[in-house]
Protein backbone atom coordinates (compact mmCIF):
# COMPACT_ATOMS: atom_id res chain seq x y z
CA UNK A 1 0.00 0.00 0.00
CA UNK A 2 1.40 3.36 -1.05
CA UNK A 3 0.99 5.97 1.65
CA UNK A 4 3.35 8.54 0.17
CA UNK A 5 0.63 11.05 -0.75
CA UNK A 6 -0.83 11.38 2.74
CA UNK A 7 -0.43 14.51 4.82
CA UNK A 8 0.79 12.76 7.95
CA UNK A 9 0.96 15.96 10.01
CA UNK A 10 -2.73 16.61 9.34
CA UNK A 11 -3.69 13.00 10.11
CA UNK A 12 -1.73 13.10 13.36
CA UNK A 13 -3.29 16.42 14.39
CA UNK A 14 -6.83 15.18 13.70
CA UNK A 15 -6.14 11.97 15.60
CA UNK A 16 -4.80 13.88 18.59
CA UNK A 17 -7.77 16.30 18.54
CA UNK A 18 -10.26 13.43 18.53
CA UNK A 19 -8.36 11.77 21.38
CA UNK A 20 -8.46 14.95 23.43
CA UNK A 21 -12.25 15.08 23.13
CA UNK A 22 -12.71 11.32 23.59
CA UNK A 23 -11.06 11.04 26.99
CA UNK A 24 -13.57 13.29 28.82
CA UNK A 25 -16.40 11.53 26.98
CA UNK A 26 -15.22 8.16 28.30
CA UNK A 27 -14.97 9.52 31.84
CA UNK A 28 -18.43 11.11 31.60
CA UNK A 29 -20.01 7.92 30.29
CA UNK A 30 -18.55 5.85 33.11
CA UNK A 31 -19.54 8.41 35.75
CA UNK A 32 -23.14 8.34 34.45
CA UNK A 33 -23.15 4.51 34.56
CA UNK A 34 -23.75 4.07 30.86
CA UNK A 35 -21.67 2.27 28.26
CA UNK A 36 -19.18 4.53 26.45
CA UNK A 37 -20.15 3.46 22.93
CA UNK A 38 -19.52 6.72 21.07
CA UNK A 39 -16.49 7.49 23.18
CA UNK A 40 -15.05 4.05 22.47
CA UNK A 41 -15.51 4.58 18.75
CA UNK A 42 -13.79 7.96 19.04
CA UNK A 43 -10.87 6.39 20.90
CA UNK A 44 -10.53 3.70 18.22
CA UNK A 45 -10.70 6.23 15.39
CA UNK A 46 -8.15 8.51 17.02
CA UNK A 47 -5.83 5.62 17.73
CA UNK A 48 -6.13 4.44 14.14
CA UNK A 49 -5.35 7.89 12.78
CA UNK A 50 -2.35 8.29 15.06
CA UNK A 51 -1.00 4.86 14.12
CA UNK A 52 -1.58 5.61 10.42
CA UNK A 53 0.36 8.87 10.74
CA UNK A 54 3.26 7.13 12.46
CA UNK A 55 3.25 4.33 9.89
CA UNK A 56 2.94 6.57 6.83
CA UNK A 57 5.70 9.04 7.79
CA UNK A 58 8.91 7.77 6.18
CA UNK A 59 11.24 8.80 9.02
CA UNK A 60 8.58 8.52 11.73
CA UNK A 61 7.67 10.82 14.60
CA UNK A 62 9.33 11.22 17.94
CA UNK A 63 7.80 12.75 21.03
CA UNK A 64 9.84 15.89 20.45
CA UNK A 65 8.58 16.28 16.86
CA UNK A 66 4.85 15.94 17.57
CA UNK A 67 4.33 19.56 18.79
CA UNK A 68 6.12 20.84 15.69
CA UNK A 69 3.86 18.76 13.44
CA UNK A 70 0.74 20.09 15.19
CA UNK A 71 2.04 23.67 15.00
CA UNK A 72 2.79 23.33 11.26
CA UNK A 73 -0.71 21.98 10.65
CA UNK A 74 -2.41 24.72 12.65
CA UNK A 75 -0.30 27.38 10.94
CA UNK A 76 -1.36 26.03 7.53
CA UNK A 77 -5.03 26.02 8.56
CA UNK A 78 -5.07 29.52 10.02
CA UNK A 79 -2.99 31.18 7.30
N, C-alpha and C positions, 0 to 999 in steps of 0.2 A: 504494500500500500504506500503510495507516494503522498507524503504529508508536507512536501516542500512549500506549497503555496499557502499554507495556513499562517495567519497572524497569531503567533503563539503568545505574544504579550497581551493581545486583546482577549484571547481565550483564557489565559491565566487570570486576568483582571476580572472577567465575568465570573469565573469559578470562585474566586475569592470573595466577590461581592455577594454571590448567592450563599456562600458558606457563612458569611457574617450575619445575614438575615435568617439563616436556617437554625443557628444555634439557639437564639432566644425562642424561636418557634417550638423547638423540641422541648425546651425547659417549660414553656407555658403549657404545652399539651400534657406533659407529665404532671405538672402542678394542678391541672384541672381534671386529672384522672380520666383522660381520654387518650386513645391511641394516636400517636404522632404520624399519621399517614402522609399528609402533605409535607410535613417537615422531613420525614424520612426520604421522600422522593427528592426534596431539595438537597438534602445531604448527599444522596447518591449522584445527582446531576452535578453538583459542585465538585465532588470528588472525581467524577469522570472527566470533567473539563480540566481540572488541575493536572490529573495524570496525563491526559492528552497533550496538554501544553508542555509538560516535562518530557514526554516521549517524542514529540514532534520537533522540539528545538534541537538542532544538530549538536551544539556544545552543552546543552542542558542549562539548568538554572541552579544557582546556589542560594542559600538563605540571604547572602549579602546582595545578590542581584535582583531579588524579587521586588524590593521597593523601587528600584530604578525602572523596572519593567512597568510597574503600575504607574509611576510618575510619567513615563513616556506615553503610555496609553491615554492617561487623563489629559496630558498636554495636547495630544493630537485631537482629542474630542472637543476640548474647550477652545482650541485655536482655529 
